[in-house]
Amino acid sequence: DAQLSWTDNEPDESRGYEIWESETAVYFLPEDVGATSLPDVDSSPYLHTNALADAANHYYRMRSINRCMQPTEPSNLVGIFKFDIQAGE
């Protein structure tokens, strides 16, 4: 599982959060082709279950939903990378 947590800079303005994931594009924006919207949440943290169960890398962005129910700018990118470490390399 992967736990994502964040600090809201304007908690009185937020009405929830969108979590977006991509397994293919490192530098993606929400709603890009290949990006997947995970379930919306009301607060931090968010637990993405089984995110470590497969061999894929996972990249995440979050954005707040404001009082007008409009999404804010997306967060910085966070990623989970999976690869083997070879001795002597």
N, CA, C and O atoms as a CHARMM CRD file, in Angstrom:
* protein
*
  356
    1    1 ASP  N      0.84400  -1.19400   0.00000 PROA 1      0.00000
    2    1 ASP  CA     0.00000   0.00000   0.00000 PROA 1      0.00000
    3    1 ASP  C      0.88200   1.24800   0.00000 PROA 1      0.00000
    4    1 ASP  O      2.00600   1.22800   0.50300 PROA 1      0.00000
    5    2 ALA  N      0.36300   2.31500  -0.56300 PROA 2      0.00000
    6    2 ALA  CA     1.06600   3.60500  -0.57200 PROA 2      0.00000
    7    2 ALA  C      0.19900   4.62600   0.15200 PROA 2      0.00000
    8    2 ALA  O     -0.96800   4.81700  -0.19100 PROA 2      0.00000
    9    3 GLN  N      0.77000   5.27400   1.14500 PROA 3      0.00000
   10    3 GLN  CA     0.03700   6.30900   1.87200 PROA 3      0.00000
   11    3 GLN  C      0.50700   7.68200   1.41300 PROA 3      0.00000
   12    3 GLN  O      1.69300   8.00100   1.49100 PROA 3      0.00000
   13    4 LEU  N     -0.42800   8.48500   0.93600 PROA 4      0.00000
   14    4 LEU  CA    -0.15400   9.84600   0.49200 PROA 4      0.00000
   15    4 LEU  C     -0.69900  10.80400   1.53600 PROA 4      0.00000
   16    4 LEU  O     -1.84300  10.66800   1.97000 PROA 4      0.00000
   17    5 SER  N      0.11100  11.76900   1.94100 PROA 5      0.00000
   18    5 SER  CA    -0.35600  12.76700   2.90900 PROA 5      0.00000
   19    5 SER  C      0.10500  14.14200   2.45400 PROA 5      0.00000
   20    5 SER  O      1.07800  14.26300   1.71100 PROA 5      0.00000
   21    6 TRP  N     -0.58900  15.16500   2.89700 PROA 6      0.00000
   22    6 TRP  CA    -0.31000  16.53300   2.48100 PROA 6      0.00000
   23    6 TRP  C     -0.81500  17.50200   3.53000 PROA 6      0.00000
   24    6 TRP  O     -1.61700  17.14900   4.39400 PROA 6      0.00000
   25    7 THR  N     -0.33400  18.72000   3.44000 PROA 7      0.00000
   26    7 THR  CA    -0.79500  19.82000   4.28100 PROA 7      0.00000
   27    7 THR  C     -1.52200  20.80600   3.38200 PROA 7      0.00000
   28    7 THR  O     -0.98200  21.24700   2.36700 PROA 7      0.00000
   29    8 ASP  N     -2.73600  21.14700   3.75200 PROA 8      0.00000
   30    8 ASP  CA    -3.52600  22.10200   2.97500 PROA 8      0.00000
   31    8 ASP  C     -3.15200  23.51100   3.40300 PROA 8      0.00000
   32    8 ASP  O     -3.22600  23.84200   4.58600 PROA 8      0.00000
   33    9 ASN  N     -2.75300  24.34100   2.45100 PROA 9      0.00000
   34    9 ASN  CA    -2.37600  25.72000   2.76200 PROA 9      0.00000
   35    9 ASN  C     -3.56900  26.60600   3.07300 PROA 9      0.00000
   36    9 ASN  O     -3.40800  27.65900   3.68900 PROA 9      0.00000
   37   10 GLU  N     -4.76100  26.20100   2.66100 PROA 10     0.00000
   38   10 GLU  CA    -5.98000  26.96900   2.92000 PROA 10     0.00000
   39   10 GLU  C     -7.10000  26.02500   3.35400 PROA 10     0.00000
   40   10 GLU  O     -8.06300  25.84000   2.61000 PROA 10     0.00000
   41   11 PRO  N     -6.99700  25.42700   4.53700 PROA 11     0.00000
   42   11 PRO  CA    -7.97100  24.41400   4.94700 PROA 11     0.00000
   43   11 PRO  C     -9.40600  24.93000   5.05100 PROA 11     0.00000
   44   11 PRO  O    -10.34500  24.15400   4.87000 PROA 11     0.00000
   45   12 ASP  N     -9.59800  26.21600   5.33700 PROA 12     0.00000
   46   12 ASP  CA   -10.95500  26.75200   5.43200 PROA 12     0.00000
   47   12 ASP  C    -11.62200  26.86500   4.06500 PROA 12     0.00000
   48   12 ASP  O    -12.84300  26.99500   3.98400 PROA 12     0.00000
   49   13 GLU  N    -10.83900  26.81600   2.99800 PROA 13     0.00000
   50   13 GLU  CA   -11.37400  26.94800   1.63900 PROA 13     0.00000
   51   13 GLU  C    -11.62500  25.59700   0.96900 PROA 13     0.00000
   52   13 GLU  O    -12.34700  25.53500  -0.02600 PROA 13     0.00000
   53   14 SER  N    -11.05400  24.53300   1.48400 PROA 14     0.00000
   54   14 SER  CA   -11.11500  23.22500   0.82600 PROA 14     0.00000
   55   14 SER  C    -12.39100  22.47700   1.17300 PROA 14     0.00000
   56   14 SER  O    -12.84200  22.47400   2.31800 PROA 14     0.00000
   57   15 ARG  N    -12.95700  21.84500   0.15700 PROA 15     0.00000
   58   15 ARG  CA   -14.16100  21.02900   0.32700 PROA 15     0.00000
   59   15 ARG  C    -13.88800  19.56000   0.03200 PROA 15     0.00000
   60   15 ARG  O    -14.81300  18.74800   0.01500 PROA 15     0.00000
   61   16 GLY  N    -12.64600  19.22000  -0.19700 PROA 16     0.00000
   62   16 GLY  CA   -12.25800  17.84900  -0.49400 PROA 16     0.00000
   63   16 GLY  C    -11.04100  17.85600  -1.39400 PROA 16     0.00000
   64   16 GLY  O    -10.49500  18.91100  -1.71600 PROA 16     0.00000
   65   17 TYR  N    -10.62000  16.66100  -1.80000 PROA 17     0.00000
   66   17 TYR  CA    -9.39200  16.51900  -2.57500 PROA 17     0.00000
   67   17 TYR  C     -9.57000  15.45600  -3.64600 PROA 17     0.00000
   68   17 TYR  O    -10.21000  14.42800  -3.42100 PROA 17     0.00000
   69   18 GLU  N     -8.99700  15.71800  -4.80700 PROA 18     0.00000
   70   18 GLU  CA    -8.91500  14.73700  -5.87800 PROA 18     0.00000
   71   18 GLU  C     -7.50200  14.15700  -5.87200 PROA 18     0.00000
   72   18 GLU  O     -6.52200  14.89000  -5.74000 PROA 18     0.00000
   73   19 ILE  N     -7.40800  12.85500  -6.01500 PROA 19     0.00000
   74   19 ILE  CA    -6.12200  12.17400  -6.13300 PROA 19     0.00000
   75   19 ILE  C     -6.06800  11.58900  -7.54600 PROA 19     0.00000
   76   19 ILE  O     -6.98800  10.89100  -7.97400 PROA 19     0.00000
   77   20 TRP  N     -4.98800  11.88000  -8.25800 PROA 20     0.00000
   78   20 TRP  CA    -4.80100  11.38000  -9.61900 PROA 20     0.00000
   79   20 TRP  C     -3.54100  10.53200  -9.67700 PROA 20     0.00000
   80   20 TRP  O     -2.55300  10.82300  -9.00300 PROA 20     0.00000
   81   21 GLU  N     -3.58300   9.48000 -10.48900 PROA 21     0.00000
   82   21 GLU  CA    -2.45800   8.55500 -10.61600 PROA 21     0.00000
   83   21 GLU  C     -2.19400   8.26400 -12.09000 PROA 21     0.00000
   84   21 GLU  O     -3.11000   8.25500 -12.91200 PROA 21     0.00000
   85   22 SER  N     -0.93500   8.02900 -12.40300 PROA 22     0.00000
   86   22 SER  CA    -0.54700   7.53100 -13.72400 PROA 22     0.00000
   87   22 SER  C      0.51600   6.45800 -13.52200 PROA 22     0.00000
   88   22 SER  O      1.40200   6.60000 -12.67900 PROA 22     0.00000
   89   23 GLU  N      0.42200   5.40000 -14.29300 PROA 23     0.00000
   90   23 GLU  CA     1.44900   4.35700 -14.26300 PROA 23     0.00000
   91   23 GLU  C      2.41000   4.49600 -15.43500 PROA 23     0.00000
   92   23 GLU  O      3.40400   3.77400 -15.50400 PROA 23     0.00000
   93   24 THR  N      2.13000   5.41100 -16.35500 PROA 24     0.00000
   94   24 THR  CA     2.94600   5.51400 -17.56600 PROA 24     0.00000
   95   24 THR  C      3.62500   6.86400 -17.73300 PROA 24     0.00000
   96   24 THR  O      4.75500   6.92700 -18.21600 PROA 24     0.00000
   97   25 ALA  N      2.96900   7.92800 -17.35000 PROA 25     0.00000
   98   25 ALA  CA     3.51100   9.27200 -17.57000 PROA 25     0.00000
   99   25 ALA  C      4.03800   9.85300 -16.26900 PROA 25     0.00000
  100   25 ALA  O      3.28600  10.04300 -15.31200 PROA 25     0.00000
  101   26 VAL  N      5.33400  10.13200 -16.24000 PROA 26     0.00000
  102   26 VAL  CA     5.92500  10.71400 -15.03600 PROA 26     0.00000
  103   26 VAL  C      5.40900  12.12900 -14.82700 PROA 26     0.00000
  104   26 VAL  O      5.00400  12.48500 -13.72000 PROA 26     0.00000
  105   27 TYR  N      5.42100  12.92800 -15.86800 PROA 27     0.00000
  106   27 TYR  CA     4.99500  14.32700 -15.77300 PROA 27     0.00000
  107   27 TYR  C      3.61800  14.45900 -16.39900 PROA 27     0.00000
  108   27 TYR  O      3.49300  14.76700 -17.58400 PROA 27     0.00000
  109   28 PHE  N      2.59100  14.22700 -15.60600 PROA 28     0.00000
  110   28 PHE  CA     1.23300  14.27700 -16.12200 PROA 28     0.00000
  111   28 PHE  C      0.42900  15.33000 -15.37100 PROA 28     0.00000
  112   28 PHE  O      0.80300  15.77600 -14.28600 PROA 28     0.00000
  113   29 LEU  N     -0.67000  15.70600 -15.97500 PROA 29     0.00000
  114   29 LEU  CA    -1.63800  16.58800 -15.33900 PROA 29     0.00000
  115   29 LEU  C     -2.93100  15.81600 -15.14700 PROA 29     0.00000
  116   29 LEU  O     -3.22400  14.90600 -15.92300 PROA 29     0.00000
  117   30 PRO  N     -3.71500  16.16200 -14.12500 PROA 30     0.00000
  118   30 PRO  CA    -5.01700  15.51100 -13.98600 PROA 30     0.00000
  119   30 PRO  C     -5.79100  15.61700 -15.30200 PROA 30     0.00000
  120   30 PRO  O     -5.72800  16.62800 -16.00200 PROA 30     0.00000
  121   31 GLU  N     -6.50200  14.57600 -15.60900 PROA 31     0.00000
  122   31 GLU  CA    -7.34600  14.47300 -16.80200 PROA 31     0.00000
  123   31 GLU  C     -6.55700  14.23600 -18.08700 PROA 31     0.00000
  124   31 GLU  O     -7.16200  14.15100 -19.15600 PROA 31     0.00000
  125   32 ASP  N     -5.21200  14.12600 -18.02200 PROA 32     0.00000
  126   32 ASP  CA    -4.44800  13.71600 -19.20300 PROA 32     0.00000
  127   32 ASP  C     -4.82300  12.28100 -19.56600 PROA 32     0.00000
  128   32 ASP  O     -5.27400  11.51300 -18.71600 PROA 32     0.00000
  129   33 VAL  N     -4.63300  11.93000 -20.83400 PROA 33     0.00000
  130   33 VAL  CA    -4.82600  10.54800 -21.25700 PROA 33     0.00000
  131   33 VAL  C     -3.86900   9.67600 -20.45200 PROA 33     0.00000
  132   33 VAL  O     -2.68600   9.99700 -20.33700 PROA 33     0.00000
  133   34 GLY  N     -4.36300   8.59500 -19.90400 PROA 34     0.00000
  134   34 GLY  CA    -3.54700   7.70600 -19.09200 PROA 34     0.00000
  135   34 GLY  C     -3.58600   8.00900 -17.61000 PROA 34     0.00000
  136   34 GLY  O     -3.13400   7.19200 -16.80800 PROA 34     0.00000
  137   35 ALA  N     -4.11700   9.16600 -17.22000 PROA 35     0.00000
  138   35 ALA  CA    -4.25700   9.50000 -15.79900 PROA 35     0.00000
  139   35 ALA  C     -5.57500   8.92700 -15.28300 PROA 35     0.00000
  140   35 ALA  O     -6.58700   8.94100 -15.98300 PROA 35     0.00000
  141   36 THR  N     -5.54600   8.43300 -14.07100 PROA 36     0.00000
  142   36 THR  CA    -6.72300   7.83300 -13.45500 PROA 36     0.00000
  143   36 THR  C     -7.09600   8.60800 -12.20900 PROA 36     0.00000
  144   36 THR  O     -6.24200   8.90600 -11.37400 PROA 36     0.00000
  145   37 SER  N     -8.36800   8.93400 -12.08400 PROA 37     0.00000
  146   37 SER  CA    -8.86300   9.58900 -10.87700 PROA 37     0.00000
  147   37 SER  C     -9.15200   8.52200  -9.83400 PROA 37     0.00000
  148   37 SER  O     -9.95600   7.62000 -10.06800 PROA 37     0.00000
  149   38 LEU  N     -8.50300   8.62500  -8.69200 PROA 38     0.00000
  150   38 LEU  CA    -8.77000   7.72700  -7.57700 PROA 38     0.00000
  151   38 LEU  C     -9.92500   8.31500  -6.77100 PROA 38     0.00000
  152   38 LEU  O    -10.29600   9.46400  -7.01000 PROA 38     0.00000
  153   39 PRO  N    -10.50600   7.58300  -5.83300 PROA 39     0.00000
  154   39 PRO  CA   -11.63900   8.12900  -5.07900 PROA 39     0.00000
  155   39 PRO  C    -11.28900   9.44600  -4.38600 PROA 39     0.00000
  156   39 PRO  O    -10.21100   9.59100  -3.81000 PROA 39     0.00000
  157   40 ASP  N    -12.23000  10.41400  -4.45400 PROA 40     0.00000
  158   40 ASP  CA   -12.04800  11.68900  -3.75300 PROA 40     0.00000
  159   40 ASP  C    -12.04700  11.45300  -2.24900 PROA 40     0.00000
  160   40 ASP  O    -12.68300  10.52000  -1.75800 PROA 40     0.00000
  161   41 VAL  N    -11.33600  12.29700  -1.53000 PROA 41     0.00000
  162   41 VAL  CA   -11.25800  12.17900  -0.07500 PROA 41     0.00000
  163   41 VAL  C    -11.54500  13.52700   0.56900 PROA 41     0.00000
  164   41 VAL  O    -11.43200  14.57400  -0.06900 PROA 41     0.00000
  165   42 ASP  N    -11.92100  13.48200   1.85200 PROA 42     0.00000
  166   42 ASP  CA   -12.22200  14.70300   2.59600 PROA 42     0.00000
  167   42 ASP  C    -11.01400  15.27700   3.31000 PROA 42     0.00000
  168   42 ASP  O    -10.98100  16.46600   3.62500 PROA 42     0.00000
  169   43 SER  N    -10.00500  14.42600   3.57200 PROA 43     0.00000
  170   43 SER  CA    -8.85100  14.90200   4.33600 PROA 43     0.00000
  171   43 SER  C     -7.64600  14.00700   4.06800 PROA 43     0.00000
  172   43 SER  O     -7.76600  12.93300   3.48000 PROA 43     0.00000
  173   44 SER  N     -6.49000  14.47200   4.51100 PROA 44     0.00000
  174   44 SER  CA    -5.25100  13.71300   4.43100 PROA 44     0.00000
  175   44 SER  C     -5.20500  12.75800   5.61800 PROA 44     0.00000
  176   44 SER  O     -5.70700  13.10800   6.68600 PROA 44     0.00000
  177   45 PRO  N     -4.63700  11.58900   5.48000 PROA 45     0.00000
  178   45 PRO  CA    -3.95100  10.97900   4.35000 PROA 45     0.00000
  179   45 PRO  C     -4.90600  10.15500   3.48800 PROA 45     0.00000
  180   45 PRO  O     -6.07400   9.96500   3.82700 PROA 45     0.00000
  181   46 TYR  N     -4.37300   9.67100   2.35800 PROA 46     0.00000
  182   46 TYR  CA    -5.08500   8.76300   1.46400 PROA 46     0.00000
  183   46 TYR  C     -4.24700   7.49800   1.34100 PROA 46     0.00000
  184   46 TYR  O     -3.04000   7.57400   1.11500 PROA 46     0.00000
  185   47 LEU  N     -4.87500   6.33900   1.48800 PROA 47     0.00000
  186   47 LEU  CA    -4.18000   5.06200   1.37700 PROA 47     0.00000
  187   47 LEU  C     -4.55400   4.41100   0.05100 PROA 47     0.00000
  188   47 LEU  O     -5.70700   4.03300  -0.15700 PROA 47     0.00000
  189   48 HSD  N     -3.58300   4.28200  -0.84000 PROA 48     0.00000
  190   48 HSD  CA    -3.80500   3.60000  -2.12500 PROA 48     0.00000
  191   48 HSD  C     -3.45000   2.13500  -1.92100 PROA 48     0.00000
  192   48 HSD  O     -2.27900   1.75700  -1.96300 PROA 48     0.00000
  193   49 THR  N     -4.46800   1.32000  -1.70100 PROA 49     0.00000
  194   49 THR  CA    -4.24600  -0.09400  -1.41100 PROA 49     0.00000
  195   49 THR  C     -3.73700  -0.82300  -2.64900 PROA 49     0.00000
  196   49 THR  O     -4.12000  -0.51300  -3.77700 PROA 49     0.00000
  197   50 ASN  N     -2.88400  -1.77800  -2.41700 PROA 50     0.00000
  198   50 ASN  CA    -2.27900  -2.63000  -3.44800 PROA 50     0.00000
  199   50 ASN  C     -1.39600  -1.87800  -4.44100 PROA 50     0.00000
  200   50 ASN  O     -1.06800  -2.42700  -5.49200 PROA 50     0.00000
  201   51 ALA  N     -1.00700  -0.66000  -4.14800 PROA 51     0.00000
  202   51 ALA  CA    -0.15500   0.10400  -5.06300 PROA 51     0.00000
  203   51 ALA  C      1.22200  -0.53200  -5.21600 PROA 51     0.00000
  204   51 ALA  O      1.88600  -0.33100  -6.23300 PROA 51     0.00000
  205   52 LEU  N      1.65000  -1.28400  -4.23400 PROA 52     0.00000
  206   52 LEU  CA     2.97000  -1.91700  -4.29800 PROA 52     0.00000
  207   52 LEU  C      2.88900  -3.37500  -4.73500 PROA 52     0.00000
  208   52 LEU  O      3.90700  -4.06300  -4.79800 PROA 52     0.00000
  209   53 ALA  N      1.67300  -3.85200  -5.04000 PROA 53     0.00000
  210   53 ALA  CA     1.48600  -5.26300  -5.35800 PROA 53     0.00000
  211   53 ALA  C      1.90600  -5.62300  -6.77800 PROA 53     0.00000
  212   53 ALA  O      2.16300  -6.79400  -7.06200 PROA 53     0.00000
  213   54 ASP  N      1.98000  -4.65100  -7.66900 PROA 54     0.00000
  214   54 ASP  CA     2.35300  -4.95000  -9.04900 PROA 54     0.00000
  215   54 ASP  C      3.75100  -4.40400  -9.35200 PROA 54     0.00000
  216   54 ASP  O      4.38000  -3.77100  -8.50400 PROA 54     0.00000
  217   55 ALA  N      4.21700  -4.65400 -10.55400 PROA 55     0.00000
  218   55 ALA  CA     5.56900  -4.22300 -10.93100 PROA 55     0.00000
  219   55 ALA  C      5.61000  -2.80300 -11.48800 PROA 55     0.00000
  220   55 ALA  O      6.68700  -2.29000 -11.79000 PROA 55     0.00000
  221   56 ALA  N      4.46100  -2.16900 -11.62700 PROA 56     0.00000
  222   56 ALA  CA     4.39800  -0.83600 -12.24000 PROA 56     0.00000
  223   56 ALA  C      4.87700   0.25000 -11.28400 PROA 56     0.00000
  224   56 ALA  O      4.73800   0.13800 -10.06600 PROA 56     0.00000
  225   57 ASN  N      5.44300   1.30000 -11.86400 PROA 57     0.00000
  226   57 ASN  CA     5.69700   2.52200 -11.10300 PROA 57     0.00000
  227   57 ASN  C      4.37800   3.28000 -11.00000 PROA 57     0.00000
  228   57 ASN  O      3.51400   3.14600 -11.86700 PROA 57     0.00000
  229   58 HSD  N      4.22200   4.06600  -9.95100 PROA 58     0.00000
  230   58 HSD  CA     2.99800   4.85100  -9.75900 PROA 58     0.00000
  231   58 HSD  C      3.39400   6.29500  -9.49900 PROA 58     0.00000
  232   58 HSD  O      4.27300   6.57300  -8.68300 PROA 58     0.00000
  233   59 TYR  N      2.73400   7.21100 -10.20100 PROA 59     0.00000
  234   59 TYR  CA     2.98000   8.64700 -10.05200 PROA 59     0.00000
  235   59 TYR  C      1.66700   9.30200  -9.63300 PROA 59     0.00000
  236   59 TYR  O      0.60400   8.97200 -10.16000 PROA 59     0.00000
  237   60 TYR  N      1.74900  10.23300  -8.68200 PROA 60     0.00000
  238   60 TYR  CA     0.53600  10.81600  -8.10400 PROA 60     0.00000
  239   60 TYR  C      0.57200  12.33600  -8.12200 PROA 60     0.00000
  240   60 TYR  O      1.63100  12.95700  -8.03200 PROA 60     0.00000
  241   61 ARG  N     -0.61900  12.91500  -8.24200 PROA 61     0.00000
  242   61 ARG  CA    -0.84000  14.34600  -8.03200 PROA 61     0.00000
  243   61 ARG  C     -2.15600  14.48300  -7.27500 PROA 61     0.00000
  244   61 ARG  O     -3.05100  13.64700  -7.39900 PROA 61     0.00000
  245   62 MET  N     -2.25500  15.53800  -6.50200 PROA 62     0.00000
  246   62 MET  CA    -3.46200  15.82600  -5.74200 PROA 62     0.00000
  247   62 MET  C     -3.85900  17.26000  -6.03400 PROA 62     0.00000
  248   62 MET  O     -3.00600  18.10400  -6.30500 PROA 62     0.00000
  249   63 ARG  N     -5.15200  17.53500  -5.98000 PROA 63     0.00000
  250   63 ARG  CA    -5.60100  18.92100  -6.03300 PROA 63     0.00000
  251   63 ARG  C     -6.82100  19.08400  -5.14100 PROA 63     0.00000
  252   63 ARG  O     -7.64500  18.18000  -5.00300 PROA 63     0.00000
  253   64 SER  N     -6.90700  20.24700  -4.55100 PROA 64     0.00000
  254   64 SER  CA    -7.98500  20.58900  -3.63700 PROA 64     0.00000
  255   64 SER  C     -9.21300  21.02300  -4.43100 PROA 64     0.00000
  256   64 SER  O     -9.09800  21.54300  -5.54100 PROA 64     0.00000
  257   65 ILE  N    -10.37800  20.80600  -3.85300 PROA 65     0.00000
  258   65 ILE  CA   -11.63300  21.31900  -4.40200 PROA 65     0.00000
  259   65 ILE  C    -12.03000  22.50200  -3.53000 PROA 65     0.00000
  260   65 ILE  O    -12.17300  22.35500  -2.31700 PROA 65     0.00000
  261   66 ASN  N    -12.21100  23.68500  -4.14000 PROA 66     0.00000
  262   66 ASN  CA   -12.48600  24.89100  -3.35300 PROA 66     0.00000
  263   66 ASN  C    -13.97600  25.04800  -3.03000 PROA 66     0.00000
  264   66 ASN  O    -14.78400  24.19200  -3.39200 PROA 66     0.00000
  265   67 ARG  N    -14.33400  26.12900  -2.35900 PROA 67     0.00000
  266   67 ARG  CA   -15.72200  26.37700  -1.95000 PROA 67     0.00000
  267   67 ARG  C    -16.69600  26.39900  -3.11900 PROA 67     0.00000
  268   67 ARG  O    -17.86300  26.03900  -2.96000 PROA 67     0.00000
  269   68 CYS  N    -16.23100  26.81600  -4.28300 PROA 68     0.00000
  270   68 CYS  CA   -17.07600  26.87200  -5.48800 PROA 68     0.00000
  271   68 CYS  C    -17.10400  25.52900  -6.21300 PROA 68     0.00000
  272   68 CYS  O    -17.62100  25.42000  -7.32400 PROA 68     0.00000
  273   69 MET  N    -16.53700  24.50500  -5.56400 PROA 69     0.00000
  274   69 MET  CA   -16.47000  23.15100  -6.10300 PROA 69     0.00000
  275   69 MET  C    -15.63800  23.06700  -7.38400 PROA 69     0.00000
  276   69 MET  O    -15.89800  22.23700  -8.25600 PROA 69     0.00000
  277   70 GLN  N    -14.63400  23.93800  -7.48000 PROA 70     0.00000
  278   70 GLN  CA   -13.70600  23.93900  -8.60800 PROA 70     0.00000
  279   70 GLN  C    -12.34600  23.42000  -8.13600 PROA 70     0.00000
  280   70 GLN  O    -11.91500  23.75200  -7.03200 PROA 70     0.00000
  281   71 PRO  N    -11.66100  22.61100  -8.95200 PROA 71     0.00000
  282   71 PRO  CA   -10.33900  22.12200  -8.55200 PROA 71     0.00000
  283   71 PRO  C     -9.29200  23.22500  -8.62800 PROA 71     0.00000
  284   71 PRO  O     -9.35500  24.10500  -9.48600 PROA 71     0.00000
  285   72 THR  N     -8.33700  23.16100  -7.72000 PROA 72     0.00000
  286   72 THR  CA    -7.21400  24.09300  -7.70800 PROA 72     0.00000
  287   72 THR  C     -6.11000  23.55300  -8.62000 PROA 72     0.00000
  288   72 THR  O     -6.27900  22.52200  -9.27200 PROA 72     0.00000
  289   73 GLU  N     -4.98900  24.25400  -8.65700 PROA 73     0.00000
  290   73 GLU  CA    -3.83600  23.77000  -9.41800 PROA 73     0.00000
  291   73 GLU  C     -3.34600  22.45500  -8.80400 PROA 73     0.00000
  292   73 GLU  O     -3.42400  22.28500  -7.58700 PROA 73     0.00000
  293   74 PRO  N     -2.84400  21.52700  -9.61800 PROA 74     0.00000
  294   74 PRO  CA    -2.36900  20.25700  -9.07200 PROA 74     0.00000
  295   74 PRO  C     -1.10300  20.42100  -8.23700 PROA 74     0.00000
  296   74 PRO  O     -0.32800  21.36000  -8.41500 PROA 74     0.00000
  297   75 SER  N     -0.92500  19.48400  -7.33300 PROA 75     0.00000
  298   75 SER  CA     0.23700  19.46600  -6.44600 PROA 75     0.00000
  299   75 SER  C      1.49800  19.09000  -7.21200 PROA 75     0.00000
  300   75 SER  O      1.46100  18.79900  -8.40800 PROA 75     0.00000
  301   76 ASN  N      2.60700  19.10400  -6.49300 PROA 76     0.00000
  302   76 ASN  CA     3.85000  18.56000  -7.03200 PROA 76     0.00000
  303   76 ASN  C      3.67400  17.06900  -7.25800 PROA 76     0.00000
  304   76 ASN  O      2.77900  16.44400  -6.68900 PROA 76     0.00000
  305   77 LEU  N      4.51500  16.52000  -8.07400 PROA 77     0.00000
  306   77 LEU  CA     4.46100  15.11200  -8.41400 PROA 77     0.00000
  307   77 LEU  C      5.14100  14.27200  -7.34000 PROA 77     0.00000
  308   77 LEU  O      6.18000  14.65100  -6.80000 PROA 77     0.00000
  309   78 VAL  N      4.53000  13.11500  -7.03700 PROA 78     0.00000
  310   78 VAL  CA     5.11200  12.13800  -6.11600 PROA 78     0.00000
  311   78 VAL  C      5.10300  10.80500  -6.84100 PROA 78     0.00000
  312   78 VAL  O      4.13900  10.48700  -7.53900 PROA 78     0.00000
  313   79 GLY  N      6.15700  10.02100  -6.68800 PROA 79     0.00000
  314   79 GLY  CA     6.21200   8.74900  -7.38500 PROA 79     0.00000
  315   79 GLY  C      6.70700   7.61200  -6.52500 PROA 79     0.00000
  316   79 GLY  O      7.44800   7.80900  -5.56200 PROA 79     0.00000
  317   80 ILE  N      6.27800   6.41100  -6.89400 PROA 80     0.00000
  318   80 ILE  CA     6.77300   5.17000  -6.30700 PROA 80     0.00000
  319   80 ILE  C      7.47500   4.43300  -7.43700 PROA 80     0.00000
  320   80 ILE  O      6.85800   4.10900  -8.45100 PROA 80     0.00000
  321   81 PHE  N      8.74900   4.17200  -7.26400 PROA 81     0.00000
  322   81 PHE  CA     9.54100   3.51400  -8.29400 PROA 81     0.00000
  323   81 PHE  C      9.90400   2.11800  -7.81700 PROA 81     0.00000
  324   81 PHE  O     10.27800   1.92700  -6.66000 PROA 81     0.00000
  325   82 LYS  N      9.79200   1.14700  -8.70700 PROA 82     0.00000
  326   82 LYS  CA    10.10700  -0.23600  -8.35300 PROA 82     0.00000
  327   82 LYS  C     11.15000  -0.77100  -9.32200 PROA 82     0.00000
  328   82 LYS  O     10.90900  -0.87000 -10.52500 PROA 82     0.00000
  329   83 PHE  N     12.29300  -1.11000  -8.78900 PROA 83     0.00000
  330   83 PHE  CA    13.32700  -1.72600  -9.61100 PROA 83     0.00000
  331   83 PHE  C     14.26100  -2.49000  -8.68900 PROA 83     0.00000
  332   83 PHE  O     14.38100  -2.18000  -7.50400 PROA 83     0.00000
  333   84 ASP  N     14.91500  -3.48700  -9.24800 PROA 84     0.00000
  334   84 ASP  CA    15.86600  -4.28900  -8.48300 PROA 84     0.00000
  335   84 ASP  C     17.19900  -3.57100  -8.39100 PROA 84     0.00000
  336   84 ASP  O     17.60300  -2.86700  -9.31600 PROA 84     0.00000
  337   85 ILE  N     17.87000  -3.75400  -7.28100 PROA 85     0.00000
  338   85 ILE  CA    19.22300  -3.23100  -7.10000 PROA 85     0.00000
  339   85 ILE  C     20.18100  -4.39800  -7.28800 PROA 85     0.00000
  340   85 ILE  O     20.05100  -5.43300  -6.63400 PROA 85     0.00000
  341   86 GLN  N     21.13600  -4.22400  -8.18100 PROA 86     0.00000
  342   86 GLN  CA    22.09800  -5.26900  -8.47200 PROA 86     0.00000
  343   86 GLN  C     23.39900  -4.99200  -7.72300 PROA 86     0.00000
  344   86 GLN  O     23.92800  -3.88200  -7.78600 PROA 86     0.00000
  345   87 ALA  N     23.90500  -5.97500  -7.03000 PROA 87     0.00000
  346   87 ALA  CA    25.16700  -5.82700  -6.30400 PROA 87     0.00000
  347   87 ALA  C     26.29600  -5.50500  -7.27300 PROA 87     0.00000
  348   87 ALA  O     26.39000  -6.10600  -8.34300 PROA 87     0.00000
  349   88 GLY  N     27.15300  -4.55700  -6.89900 PROA 88     0.00000
  350   88 GLY  CA    28.30500  -4.19700  -7.69800 PROA 88     0.00000
  351   88 GLY  C     28.01200  -3.23400  -8.83300 PROA 88     0.00000
  352   88 GLY  O     28.90600  -2.91500  -9.61700 PROA 88     0.00000
  353   89 GLU  N     26.79400  -2.77100  -8.93400 PROA 89     0.00000
  354   89 GLU  CA    26.45800  -1.82300 -10.01500 PROA 89     0.00000
  355   89 GLU  C     26.15500  -0.46100  -9.45200 PROA 89     0.00000
  356   89 GLU  O     25.85200   0.46500 -10.20500 PROA 89     0.00000
